[in-house]
Amino acid sequence: MAAPQPATPPGHTDDWWRGAAIYQVYPRSFADGDGDGTGDLAGVRSRLPYLAELGVDAIWFTPWYLSPLADGGYDVADYRVIDPAFGDLAEAEQLIAEARGLGIRTIVDIVPNHVSDQHAWFRAALAAGPGSPERKLFHFRPGRGEHGELPPNDWPSQFSGQTWTRVEDGEWYLHLFTPQQPDLNWAHPAVREEHEEVLRFWFERGVAGVRIDSAALPAKDPDLPEFVEGRDPHPYIDRDDLHEIYRSWRRIADEYGGVFVGEVWLPDSERFARYLRPDELHTAFNFSFLSCPWDADRLRAAIDDTLAEHAPVGAPATWVLCNHDVTRTVTRYGRQDTGFDFATKTYGTPTDLRLGTRRARAAALLTLALPGSVYLYQGEELGLPEAEIPRDRIQDPMHFRSGGTDPGRDGCRVPLPWTADAPYAGFGSAVEPWLPQPEGWSTYAADQQADDPDSMLTLYRAALELRRADPALGDGPLRWLPSDDGVLTFRRSPDLVCVVNLADGPAVLPDHTQVLLSSGPLDADGRLPSDTAVWLRS
């Protein structure tokens, strides 16, 4: 094996992650290098110059491991093998090195809560039978009822449907997601040891960090009690056992100079902050901001709450508008309800894409001006809307487990448009992509936007260039300034101010010497129109 490579490229400080701009790649939908209709690592490598020109500091890859793809790759069969649909391990190592040469780090995705039902451990557990050591790696239990015909308990699923599946010998196994994703037993030392070895495996290949999927879920109450709403502690969310697990992970990350970002959905800010103590995770995703409606008071409250909950542990905040699970920003902001909630997703929601695009442009400048790190989901820089996938082409298990009422998450996972006049907008070759691109998708193509001074891509490139060049942006203090109702105004340095107008009418700008960047033109009187943001030099 090659000698470990430094996670931090030359010329960068070890705390790069505190103010980084990180680009999320969903490999199946980013770029198709071999022309089979599925995105792959060759496609990503071919587009690394695009990402370097965009101005991002790191790439976060959703799972690229061997997987049956029952849940978009979050059902991992082997963490040390790249899925053949994407490439192989040698190509992953080459991609990591090539990206590092451009000053772009790599973050991989680890899913500790569960594995695929095709994982060697689970296949061995099925074959070994009740009471075997192999089954102790998972949560196998006898059923309730006279003949064991009822599941062991009534825990609700993270998706719709049941959380227990019965096998041929009569036992049941736990899966908080789909039946193809059996939950691991984190009370077993072999589970901990294996994940620690997986972390070392990828750090030794030069990755700079790890994103932890469903980070608050792996530990379970060993008694598997009945679910009672509001019971504290919760039987499988945010259990105290988790913190020792992440402390052991942090010791490994510190050996390699690596960082963690956790997917931690928790309403309790004090408990959320525990994951960010100096000996645990470096950062965690900020979902209160992501799900917040386009409303000045609520956005300000989300920002204040986020900064307040991070301050006691000295961790930087993270900011994100969209990801591979969430309705795209342009679409969400063009609806009457501009917030996000999985429970309210439905078909046929009226959307004003022109309005949504104006707001998404303003939200980009707001987000990139906030203190901490920012995550940009692929295609957001192109202003892509949510696509409505024909029912016979949907692949997301959330749709099927809801009985067809939930449109699922495929609408934000449609393959990217790269070249306006090429088949399938230049995603690959003449082979139709794994998800259909809607009519008019080529109008969002990157090559077309690159030459348009008013495009979403041009706006993101300009904002990221300014963010990199100005030390006041990224991590650091934020101070609110007086402003009218519906207007957010804050200072990031003695001379840098961000103003976002969410009011119905134009807003008067504070005194300034220069307009650095605006999400849209100012009006004839130099005022900031509604649903527009601006960065000022004061």
SULMOLIN-V895499 format. One line per field, one symbol per residue. ss: DSSP state (~ for helix, > for strand, _ for the rest). phi: phi as a letter, one per 20 degrees, with the letter a starting at -180 (. if undefined). burial: # if it has 16 or more other C-alpha atoms within 10 Angstrom, else .. Layout:
ss->???
phi->???
burial->???
//
This chain:
ss->_______________~~~__>>>>>_~~~~__________~~~~~~_~~~~~~~___>>>>___>>>________>>>>>>>______~~~~~~~~~~~~~___>>>>>>___>_____~~~~~~~~~_____~~~~>_>>__>_____>_____________>>>_____>>>________>>____~~~~~~~~~~~~~~~_____>>>>____________________________~~~~~~~~~~~~~~~~__>>>>______~~~~~~________>>__~~~~_____~~~~~~~~~~~~~~~~______>>>________~~~~_________~~~________~~~~~~~~~~~~~~~~~___>>>>>__~~~________~~~___~~~~~________~~~__________~~~~______________~~~~_~~~~~_____~~~~~~~~~~~~~~_________>>______>>>>>>>__>>>>>>_____>______>>>>>_________>___>>>>>>_
phi->.ffgeffdfgndefegffcfdddedegfcebdedmdndfbffffgfdggfffffoeebddefgdegafmfclnedeeafdcffgfdqbfffffffgfffffendecdddddffbcffefgffffffffngmfgffffcdebfeengdmedfgbdgfefdfnfdccedfeofdcebfdefecffeefeeffffffffffgfgeffenfeacedflfedgfcffelfgfcgnfcfffbclefgfffgfffffffgffdmecccdececfefffgfffdfgdcefbbfdeffgefffbffffffffffffffegfdmeffdcbeabfddggfgfffedfeeecbgfdfbfmfgcdfffffgfffffffgffeefpecddfgnffdmfefeeeggfdfdffffffemneefndffedfgfedcfddgllmfbdeefffdfefgnfffegfffffedfdffffffffffffffedffenfqfccfdgbfgncdcbddagcccdccddffcfdfefgbdbefacfaffefemeefflccbdcdd
burial->....#####......##############################..#..#..##########################.###.#####..#..###.##..#################.##..##..##...##########.......###.#...########....#################....#..##.###.###################...#.........######..##.###.##.##..###########.....######.##################..##.##..##.##....##########.##########..###....#.....#.#..##################################....########....###############...######..######...#########.....##########.###...####..#....#..########..########..##.##......####.#.....##########.
//
